[in-house]
Amino acid sequence: MTDVVVVGGGIGGLAAAVCCARRGLAVRVLEQARAYGEVGAGIQLAPNATRVLHRLGLLDRLRDVGVRPRRLVLSDAVTGAELTHLPLDDLTARYGGPYVVLHRSDLLDALLDAARAAGVALETDARVESVVDTGAGVSARTADGREFAGGVLLAADGLHSRVRPLLCADEPVASGYVAYRGAVPLDAVAHRSDLADVVVFVGPGRHFVQYPLRAGELYNQVAVFRSPAFARGEPDWGGPDELDAAFAGSCDHVLGAVAAVRRDLRWPMADREPVDTWVGGRVALLGDAAHPMLQYLAQGACQAIEDADAVAAALAEEPPDAALRAYQARRAPRAAFVQTTARRWGELWHLDGPAAAARDAALRARAPDDHTWVAPLYG
Ligand SMILES: Cc1cc2nc3c(=O)[nH]c(=O)nc-3n(C[C@H](O)[C@H](O)[C@H](O)COP(=O)(O)OP(=O)(O)OC[C@H]3O[C@@H](n4cnc5c(N)ncnc54)[C@H](O)[C@@H]3O)c2cc1C
């Protein structure tokens, strides 16, 4: 008998599967895609996630295929000047885990290998269409008519979760911002920042992120901007023409780097209002299905990994219904804090005029080792 059915085999679902299996639970993951995989872009993992990955024994592998940056830097997209930075080399001492940036597929592969080694059953082509909570267990039915029963169901099926409507009636909130991103060979980007840094260039209605991946072989770039077409209510928004227009007026470094960003893949950015109804009976939400957030704090996957650790610990200690309630009580307030802080952080990055000047003055006055902003996230 399966103890835990996980819907969705992204970072959140696989992390949950590994954490639960390591605690002796029988786990089955149902993934709708033909194969497990991630997009060709980078991901930043902060100490709140690397602590968990360290306990799972995965951190050494991730450090080998990733990069440990020296600093997080905020710079001005218009002038190119540095506004402030956070040294990253003492994070293990402060928070129990390092800051690591890596290719998303390297993280997913490490989780997949760990899941296989822990005996997790990994289904593909398993698109869950309905879920029934029988009181004593759960049953998930896939599009091709298969039924998978288990003791509890963890829905890690992302922003547009199929399971979430069972627990709360809401819709994603479009931010009107769109991201273009991708990892390319290092040499393909002439306008690189210092390879020891993760750099965010902030400007009016836009920002641009750069950092190296895969021990410095690849370079990750993310260009994010507010779409005027979205604000006008047009159905087709965020195209490459708007990308170029949004970054016009940036410094030469950012202009040159944006020119090297892939134009064929874009992500309209959306989140949801925080809720505290992640759990009903034997069903619980996890990761973006529970708390989708704007990516400005680089915390969405980190929070999913925290969820995975928390739900597995609860399931190992208490009967299923009580365990899921304990998981929700422990995680929902913290995830809500990160969701709302991410929105505010984006507003701060994208300021214009006198408000932007006041922000820049405050950032310049900040001591690099001031951890006021990050301690609540990383601690
Ligand atoms: C531009 C950008 C940059 C980001 N940068 C960072 C960062 O640096 N650090 C960070 O921590 N986070 C970052 N995030 C957020 C992070 O990517 C997400 O929070 C994280 O990937 C969520 O993982 P998940 O497993 O919960 O959901 P998803 O990644 O959405 O995975 C859901 C899985 O469920 C499957 N699925 C969906 N429906 C069904 C169904 N009905 N049946 C079966 N399977 C189904 C999907 O195929 C998918 O595999 C970023 C996000 C964006 C957009």
The ligand as an SDF file (V2000), in Angstrom:
LIG
                    3D

 53 58  0  0  0  0  0  0  0  0999 V2000
   11.8160   33.3220  -13.7300 C   0  0  0  0  0  0  0  0  0  0  0  0
   11.7620   32.4930  -12.4760 C   0  0  0  0  0  0  0  0  0  0  0  0
   12.8990   32.4050  -11.6740 C   0  0  0  0  0  0  0  0  0  0  0  0
   12.8350   31.6900  -10.4730 C   0  0  0  0  0  0  0  0  0  0  0  0
   13.9740   31.5990   -9.7090 N   0  0  0  0  0  0  0  0  0  0  0  0
   13.9510   30.9140   -8.5440 C   0  0  0  0  0  0  0  0  0  0  0  0
   15.1280   30.8040   -7.7440 C   0  0  0  0  0  0  0  0  0  0  0  0
   16.1900   31.3060   -8.1110 O   0  0  0  0  0  0  0  0  0  0  0  0
   15.0480   30.1280   -6.5470 N   0  0  0  0  0  0  0  0  0  0  0  0
   13.8750   29.5590   -6.1310 C   0  0  0  0  0  0  0  0  0  0  0  0
   13.8510   28.9610   -5.0490 O   0  0  0  0  0  0  0  0  0  0  0  0
   12.7340   29.6200   -6.8960 N   0  0  0  0  0  0  0  0  0  0  0  0
   12.7580   30.2820   -8.0800 C   0  0  0  0  0  0  0  0  0  0  0  0
   11.6310   30.3270   -8.8600 N   0  0  0  0  0  0  0  0  0  0  0  0
   10.4120   29.6430   -8.4000 C   0  0  0  0  0  0  0  0  0  0  0  0
   10.4870   28.1420   -8.6610 C   0  0  0  0  0  0  0  0  0  0  0  0
   10.7850   27.9100  -10.0210 O   0  0  0  0  0  0  0  0  0  0  0  0
    9.1470   27.4830   -8.3300 C   0  0  0  0  0  0  0  0  0  0  0  0
    8.6760   27.9460   -7.0990 O   0  0  0  0  0  0  0  0  0  0  0  0
    9.3220   25.9600   -8.2600 C   0  0  0  0  0  0  0  0  0  0  0  0
    9.8070   25.4710   -9.4710 O   0  0  0  0  0  0  0  0  0  0  0  0
    7.9810   25.3120   -7.9260 C   0  0  0  0  0  0  0  0  0  0  0  0
    8.1430   23.9180   -7.9420 O   0  0  0  0  0  0  0  0  0  0  0  0
    6.8520   22.9730   -7.8240 P   0  0  0  0  0  0  0  0  0  0  0  0
    7.3990   21.5980   -7.8830 O   0  0  0  0  0  0  0  0  0  0  0  0
    6.0290   23.3780   -6.6710 O   0  0  0  0  0  0  0  0  0  0  0  0
    5.9800   23.3020   -9.1110 O   0  0  0  0  0  0  0  0  0  0  0  0
    6.3050   23.0870  -10.6570 P   0  0  0  0  0  0  0  0  0  0  0  0
    7.7450   23.3310  -10.9470 O   0  0  0  0  0  0  0  0  0  0  0  0
    5.3140   23.9020  -11.4090 O   0  0  0  0  0  0  0  0  0  0  0  0
    6.0530   21.5490  -10.9210 O   0  0  0  0  0  0  0  0  0  0  0  0
    4.7500   21.0400  -11.0310 C   0  0  0  0  0  0  0  0  0  0  0  0
    4.8350   19.6540  -11.6630 C   0  0  0  0  0  0  0  0  0  0  0  0
    3.5470   19.0770  -11.6400 O   0  0  0  0  0  0  0  0  0  0  0  0
    3.2540   18.5280  -12.9020 C   0  0  0  0  0  0  0  0  0  0  0  0
    1.7800   18.5530  -13.0350 N   0  0  0  0  0  0  0  0  0  0  0  0
    0.9820   19.6300  -13.1840 C   0  0  0  0  0  0  0  0  0  0  0  0
   -0.3140   19.2610  -13.2200 N   0  0  0  0  0  0  0  0  0  0  0  0
   -0.3330   17.8910  -13.0830 C   0  0  0  0  0  0  0  0  0  0  0  0
   -1.3720   16.9190  -13.0450 C   0  0  0  0  0  0  0  0  0  0  0  0
   -2.6660   17.2690  -13.1480 N   0  0  0  0  0  0  0  0  0  0  0  0
   -1.0380   15.6260  -12.8980 N   0  0  0  0  0  0  0  0  0  0  0  0
    0.2830   15.2460  -12.7830 C   0  0  0  0  0  0  0  0  0  0  0  0
    1.3020   16.1350  -12.8360 N   0  0  0  0  0  0  0  0  0  0  0  0
    1.0010   17.4440  -12.9710 C   0  0  0  0  0  0  0  0  0  0  0  0
    3.9740   19.4270  -13.8920 C   0  0  0  0  0  0  0  0  0  0  0  0
    4.2050   18.7830  -15.1350 O   0  0  0  0  0  0  0  0  0  0  0  0
    5.2630   19.6990  -13.1270 C   0  0  0  0  0  0  0  0  0  0  0  0
    6.2480   18.7120  -13.3610 O   0  0  0  0  0  0  0  0  0  0  0  0
   11.6520   31.0440  -10.0720 C   0  0  0  0  0  0  0  0  0  0  0  0
   10.5170   31.1120  -10.8960 C   0  0  0  0  0  0  0  0  0  0  0  0
   10.5750   31.8220  -12.0840 C   0  0  0  0  0  0  0  0  0  0  0  0
    9.3440   31.8600  -12.9380 C   0  0  0  0  0  0  0  0  0  0  0  0
  1  2  1  0
  2  3  1  0
  2 52  2  0
  3  4  2  0
  4  5  1  0
  4 50  1  0
  5  6  2  0
  6  7  1  0
  6 13  1  0
  7  8  2  0
  7  9  1  0
  9 10  1  0
 10 11  2  0
 10 12  1  0
 12 13  2  0
 13 14  1  0
 14 15  1  0
 14 50  1  0
 15 16  1  0
 16 17  1  0
 16 18  1  0
 18 19  1  0
 18 20  1  0
 20 21  1  0
 20 22  1  0
 22 23  1  0
 23 24  1  0
 24 25  2  0
 24 26  1  0
 24 27  1  0
 27 28  1  0
 28 29  2  0
 28 30  1  0
 28 31  1  0
 31 32  1  0
 32 33  1  0
 33 34  1  0
 33 48  1  0
 34 35  1  0
 35 36  1  0
 35 46  1  0
 36 37  1  0
 36 45  1  0
 37 38  2  0
 38 39  1  0
 39 40  1  0
 39 45  2  0
 40 41  1  0
 40 42  2  0
 42 43  1  0
 43 44  2  0
 44 45  1  0
 46 47  1  0
 46 48  1  0
 48 49  1  0
 50 51  2  0
 51 52  1  0
 52 53  1  0
M  END
$$$$
